[in-house]
Amino acid sequence: MRAMQASLLTRFGSAAAVAVLATGGVMATATAASAAGHHTPLDATALSIKNKPIAHAKHHADAITGVLRDEHTGVAGETITLDSRTGKKPRWTVVATGTTDATGSVTFTVAPTARTQFKLVFAGDSTFRKSHSNVITLKAVKK
């Protein structure tokens, strides 16, 4: 059996390559671990909905109100859409957009001309998870 001899430069280069690979692997592992450790889950939200006829001599419109909450606290400054659907094969359509006030409330005024279902939708953001309200059904308003 013949022993192989390698030059000092070859041995040094091999050792350096191993050190770089080992260090890079450690760094990659540390980076992945630190990135995973800084992930914060999004806060859950809940979105309520209710309607109230607007008081006039005749009932001409409804006020649809919702409150976006994070646990028991209203969430201010978030965009909420009012979605509606009507007909035999209904699809949800965005009919209005609003921003929650300091208490997490948002209000839309509607005057449906046919039986219409409505829901409120919060798309979520970098802090809060998305949510939507229940569905309410309103009859056509009298003119």
Order of alpha helices (4+ residues) and beta strands (2+ residues): alpha-beta-beta-beta-beta-beta-beta-beta-beta-beta-beta
